[in-house]
Amino acid sequence: MQKPNDLNQSRIVLRQDSTLIAVIEMSLSSWLVAGIVPSVERQPLKKLAVDESALLKLLNRWREEAEKAGRRIERITVAFEAGRDGFWLARWLRARGIEAHVIHASSVAVSREHRRAKTDRLDTELLKRAFLGWLRGERDHCKMVAIPTSKDEDAKRPNRERESLVGEQTRIVNRMKATLIRLGIRGFNPKLKKAAGRLEDLRTPAELHRDMERWRLVSDQIRQIEEARLERMEQAPGDGPHAMVRLIARVIGVGIETADMLVHEVLSRKLRDRRAVARYAGLTGAPDESGSKRREKGLAKAGNARVRGGMIQLAWRFLLFQKDSALAQWYRTRTEGGRNRKTIIVALARKLLIALWRLVTTGEVPAGVVLRAA
């Protein structure tokens, strides 16, 4: 995530006499656009159909109103919350010379009243206040989401699609096993290649045959995704993300699927330091301190859930395959007697993620970690 202090302050400093500001409350059927136009006393509010061209015409019309009032607009900046629409609109606006930002929805403070009014009109006012504070360079008004390129987004899709298909495959297999047990059939493995042929010799319902066909289809799609990824890596082995995947996959205990997920979800991003890496994965704590009370509420879980779950699984696997590494020795020292294993494994996952980040950014191999041959 971008923070105001990390960017060029001359770009952030808000000159309200030459900056046109707009925020968009987006829904599936319409957009509500609120603006702050220099030298125009009213703060315009316009409801539009979901149409980027109409939005551009509206911004240009507001620019003309400001120029008629004697103000030359040098900068148009637009913001909206991250949601179902993704980042296509931000990229579209930037391609047309408009400064676009995507606000992290959970970073905007809201009223804690038990029952508060919530309408699109009130939400745009809330977004305007938060966005103005961020433009002035004030910290913690809101956080901005890094806008990926279309190429970066496309690179994430195969791994996420495969994860979804693997879950569907597991559900199908479990359903088939439950059907077989209901019929009193045991010792039958529906995942075997010859399982479909063996079904012909059994008195089974039609639903089992349909599940078998569905399982074959999902398995074929998973295999196609894996083959396409390997083909892309072979065609461009020196490409940035592909080189990272190859490097991380050299660590014994890290498979190609885990390496691909980590690179495209977190390691290929431009993160400031190790703290930013841990925060993005949601592997940092959530302290609760007030007066003399000091306690830890556990994981913040505010980051990428896919990375967090994958790293905790990798941490357990790392202990098996890298027993002589410094990280594994640190874990065993902290968990002598079998206590706090689940708590310390999260700390190990955080340290391991930072170590892998350093490996792909600086080439520093974690102490004691064994690598496969290149």
C-alpha positions in Angstrom: 0.0 0.0 0.0 1.1 3.5 -0.7 1.5 6.0 2.1 1.7 9.8 1.7 5.1 10.1 3.2 6.6 7.5 0.9 5.7 9.6 -2.2 7.0 12.8 -3.7 5.6 15.5 -1.4 5.5 18.0 -4.2 3.1 15.8 -6.0 0.9 15.2 -3.0 0.7 18.8 -1.7 -2.9 19.9 -2.5 -3.3 23.1 -4.4 -7.1 23.5 -4.1 -7.0 26.5 -6.5 -5.9 24.4 -9.4 -7.0 20.8 -8.5 -10.4 19.3 -9.4 -11.2 16.5 -6.9 -13.8 13.8 -7.5 -14.8 10.6 -5.6 -17.1 7.8 -6.9 -19.4 5.6 -4.9 -19.7 2.6 -7.2 -22.5 0.0 -7.4 -23.5 -2.6 -10.1 -26.2 -0.4 -11.6 -25.0 3.2 -11.1 -22.1 5.5 -10.0 -22.6 8.5 -7.7 -19.9 11.1 -8.4 -19.2 13.9 -6.0 -16.8 16.7 -6.8 -14.9 19.7 -5.4 -14.5 22.2 -8.1 -12.3 25.3 -7.6 -14.1 28.7 -7.6 -17.5 26.9 -7.7 -19.3 27.3 -4.4 -21.6 24.4 -4.7 -20.1 20.9 -4.4 -21.6 19.0 -7.4 -23.1 15.6 -7.0 -24.1 13.6 -10.1 -25.6 10.1 -10.5 -24.4 8.3 -13.7 -25.0 5.0 -15.4 -22.1 2.7 -15.3 -20.3 4.4 -18.2 -16.7 5.5 -18.2 -17.2 7.8 -21.1 -20.0 9.7 -19.3 -17.7 10.0 -16.3 -15.0 11.6 -18.5 -17.5 14.0 -20.0 -18.7 15.0 -16.5 -15.1 15.7 -15.3 -14.4 17.8 -18.4 -17.7 19.7 -17.8 -16.6 20.5 -14.3 -13.2 21.6 -15.5 -14.9 24.0 -17.9 -17.1 25.4 -15.1 -14.0 26.1 -13.1 -12.2 27.8 -16.0 -15.3 30.0 -16.7 -15.1 31.1 -13.0 -11.5 32.1 -13.6 -9.5 29.1 -12.3 -7.2 27.1 -14.6 -7.4 23.4 -13.7 -3.9 21.8 -13.8 -4.8 18.5 -12.1 -7.8 16.2 -12.0 -7.7 13.5 -9.3 -10.3 10.8 -8.8 -10.7 8.2 -6.1 -13.0 5.3 -5.4 -13.1 2.4 -3.0 -11.6 -1.0 -4.0 -14.4 -3.4 -4.8 -15.9 -5.7 -7.4 -15.0 -3.4 -10.3 -11.3 -4.0 -9.6 -8.7 -1.6 -11.1 -9.8 -1.3 -14.8 -11.4 2.1 -14.3 -8.2 3.5 -12.6 -6.1 2.3 -15.5 -8.6 3.7 -18.0 -8.5 7.1 -16.3 -4.7 7.2 -16.0 -4.4 6.4 -19.7 -6.4 9.6 -20.3 -4.2 11.9 -18.1 -6.4 11.8 -15.0 -4.8 11.0 -11.6 -6.7 8.0 -10.3 -6.5 6.3 -6.8 -8.1 3.3 -5.3 -8.9 3.6 -1.6 -8.6 0.6 0.7 -12.2 0.3 1.9 -11.4 -0.8 5.4 -9.0 2.0 6.0 -11.7 4.7 6.1 -12.8 5.5 9.6 -16.6 5.3 10.1 -18.9 6.4 12.9 -19.3 4.0 15.8 -22.9 4.9 16.5 -25.2 1.9 17.1 -27.5 3.0 14.3 -26.0 5.4 11.8 -27.5 6.5 8.5 -25.8 5.0 5.5 -26.6 6.2 2.0 -24.5 6.6 -1.1 -24.7 10.4 -0.6 -23.3 10.2 2.9 -20.6 7.7 1.8 -19.3 10.1 -0.9 -19.0 12.8 1.8 -17.0 10.4 3.9 -14.8 9.5 1.0 -14.2 13.2 0.1 -13.0 14.0 3.7 -10.7 11.0 3.7 -9.3 11.6 0.2 -8.7 15.3 1.0 -6.7 14.4 4.1 -4.6 12.0 2.1 -4.0 14.5 -0.7 -2.7 17.0 2.0 -0.2 14.4 3.0 -1.8 13.7 6.4 -1.2 10.2 7.6 -3.9 7.6 8.4 -6.8 9.4 6.8 -7.0 6.4 4.4 -4.7 3.9 2.6 -4.3 3.6 -1.1 -4.2 0.3 -2.9 -1.4 -0.2 -5.4 -2.9 -0.4 -8.8 -1.5 -3.4 -10.7 -1.1 -3.5 -14.5 -3.2 -5.8 -16.6 -0.2 -8.1 -17.0 0.3 -8.4 -13.2 -3.4 -9.2 -12.7 -3.4 -11.8 -15.5 -0.3 -13.5 -13.9 -2.2 -14.1 -10.7 -5.2 -15.8 -12.4 -3.8 -19.3 -13.2 -2.7 -19.9 -9.6 -6.0 -18.7 -8.2 -8.0 -20.7 -10.8 -6.0 -23.8 -10.0 -6.7 -23.3 -6.2 -10.4 -23.1 -6.9 -10.3 -26.2 -9.1 -8.4 -28.2 -6.5 -11.1 -27.3 -4.0 -13.8 -28.4 -6.4 -11.9 -31.6 -7.1 -11.8 -32.4 -3.4 -15.5 -31.7 -3.0 -16.3 -34.1 -5.9 -14.1 -36.9 -4.5 -15.6 -36.5 -1.0 -19.1 -36.7 -2.5 -18.3 -39.8 -4.5 -16.8 -41.5 -1.4 -19.9 -40.7 0.6 -22.1 -42.2 -2.1 -20.1 -45.4 -2.2 -20.2 -45.7 1.6 -24.0 -45.2 1.5 -24.1 -48.2 -0.8 -21.9 -50.3 1.4 -18.9 -50.2 -1.1 -15.6 -49.9 0.6 -12.0 -50.0 -0.6 -12.9 -48.3 -3.9 -10.6 -45.3 -4.8 -12.5 -43.0 -7.3 -9.2 -41.2 -8.1 -7.6 -44.2 -9.9 -7.3 -44.1 -13.7 -9.2 -47.4 -14.0 -11.9 -46.3 -11.5 -14.4 -45.4 -14.3 -14.1 -48.9 -15.8 -14.6 -50.6 -12.5 -17.8 -48.6 -11.9 -19.4 -50.6 -14.8 -19.0 -53.8 -12.7 -20.8 -52.2 -9.7 -24.4 -51.5 -9.2 -24.2 -47.8 -8.7 -26.5 -44.8 -9.2 -26.2 -42.4 -12.2 -25.1 -39.6 -9.9 -21.8 -41.4 -9.3 -21.1 -41.6 -13.0 -21.8 -37.9 -13.4 -19.5 -37.1 -10.5 -16.8 -39.2 -12.1 -17.1 -37.3 -15.4 -17.1 -34.0 -13.5 -13.9 -35.1 -11.6 -12.2 -36.0 -14.9 -13.1 -32.6 -16.4 -11.7 -30.7 -13.3 -8.5 -32.8 -13.3 -7.9 -32.1 -17.0 -8.4 -28.3 -16.4 -5.9 -28.4 -13.5 -3.4 -30.3 -15.7 -3.8 -27.7 -18.5 -3.1 -24.8 -16.1 0.0 -26.5 -14.8 1.3 -27.3 -18.3 0.6 -23.8 -19.6 2.6 -22.3 -16.7 5.6 -24.5 -17.3 5.5 -23.6 -21.0 5.5 -19.9 -20.2 8.4 -20.4 -17.8 10.4 -22.3 -20.4 9.7 -19.6 -23.1 10.9 -16.8 -20.9 13.1 -18.2 -18.0 14.8 -14.9 -17.4 11.6 -12.9 -17.0 11.4 -11.2 -13.6 8.6 -13.2 -12.0 9.7 -16.5 -13.7 13.2 -16.1 -12.4 11.9 -15.5 -8.9 9.7 -18.6 -9.1 12.7 -20.7 -10.3 14.9 -19.3 -7.5 12.4 -20.0 -4.7 11.6 -23.5 -6.0 15.2 -24.3 -5.5 14.6 -24.2 -1.7 14.1 -27.8 -0.7 10.6 -28.1 0.7 9.1 -25.4 -1.5 7.2 -26.7 -4.5 6.5 -24.9 -7.8 2.9 -24.2 -6.8 3.9 -22.4 -3.6 6.7 -20.5 -5.3 4.3 -19.4 -8.1 1.7 -18.2 -5.6 4.2 -16.3 -3.4 5.9 -14.5 -6.3 2.7 -13.3 -8.0 0.8 -12.5 -4.8 3.5 -10.8 -2.7 7.2 -11.1 -3.7 6.9 -9.4 -7.1 5.3 -6.3 -5.4 7.4 -3.3 -4.6 7.2 -3.4 -0.8 9.2 -0.9 1.3 10.8 -3.2 3.9 10.4 -6.4 5.9 7.7 -4.9 8.0 5.6 -4.1 4.9 6.1 -7.7 3.7 4.8 -9.1 7.0 1.9 -6.6 7.1 0.8 -7.4 3.6 0.6 -11.1 4.5 -1.4 -10.4 7.6 1.2 -12.1 9.8 1.6 -9.3 12.3 0.0 -9.1 15.7 -2.9 -7.1 16.9 -2.0 -5.7 20.4 -4.7 -4.5 22.7 -3.2 -1.9 25.1 -5.2 0.5 27.3 -4.0 1.8 30.7 -2.3 -1.1 32.5 -3.9 -3.7 30.3 -1.5 -5.4 27.9 -2.6 -8.4 25.8 -2.2 -9.7 22.3 -5.4 -10.5 20.3 -3.7 -12.7 17.8 -3.1 -12.3 14.1 -4.4 -9.1 12.6 -5.5 -11.0 9.5 -5.7 -7.7 7.6 -3.5 -8.8 4.7 -3.6 -11.3 1.9 -5.4 -14.5 3.2 -4.0 -16.6 0.4 -0.4 -15.7 1.3 -1.0 -16.1 5.0 -2.5 -19.6 4.7 0.1 -20.7 2.3 3.0 -19.5 4.5 1.7 -21.2 7.6 1.5 -24.5 5.6 4.9 -23.9 4.2 6.3 -23.2 7.7 5.3 -26.7 8.9 6.7 -28.2 5.8 9.9 -26.2 6.2 10.5 -27.8 9.6 10.6 -31.3 7.9 12.8 -30.5 4.9 15.2 -27.9 6.4 15.9 -29.3 9.9 19.4 -27.9 10.1 18.5 -24.3 9.1 18.8 -21.4 11.5 15.0 -20.8 11.3 14.2 -24.4 12.2 16.7 -24.4 15.1 15.1 -21.1 16.3 11.7 -22.8 16.3 12.8 -25.8 18.2 14.5 -23.6 20.8 11.3 -21.6 21.4 9.1 -24.7 21.6 11.1 -26.9 23.9 8.6 -28.9 26.0 5.9 -28.8 23.3 4.4 -25.5 24.3 3.3 -22.6 22.1 3.9 -24.6 18.9 0.9 -23.0 17.1 1.9 -19.5 18.2 5.5 -19.8 17.3 4.7 -21.4 13.9 3.1 -18.1 12.9 6.3 -16.3 13.9 8.3 -18.8 11.9 6.0 -18.2 8.9 6.6 -14.5 9.1 10.4 -14.9 9.4 10.4 -17.4 6.5 8.4 -15.0 4.3 10.9 -12.2 5.0 13.8 -14.6 4.3 12.3 -15.5 0.9 11.7 -11.8 0.1 15.4 -11.1 0.8 16.4 -14.1 -1.3 14.6 -12.8 -4.4 15.5 -9.1 -3.9 19.1 -9.3 -2.7 20.1 -12.9 -3.4 20.8 -13.6 0.3 20.2 -17.3 1.1 18.8 -17.9 4.5 21.3 -19.4 7.0 21.5 -23.2 6.8 18.9 -23.5 4.0 19.7 -26.2 1.5 19.1 -25.4 -2.2 18.5 -27.7 -5.1 21.0 -27.6 -8.0 20.2 -24.9 -10.5 
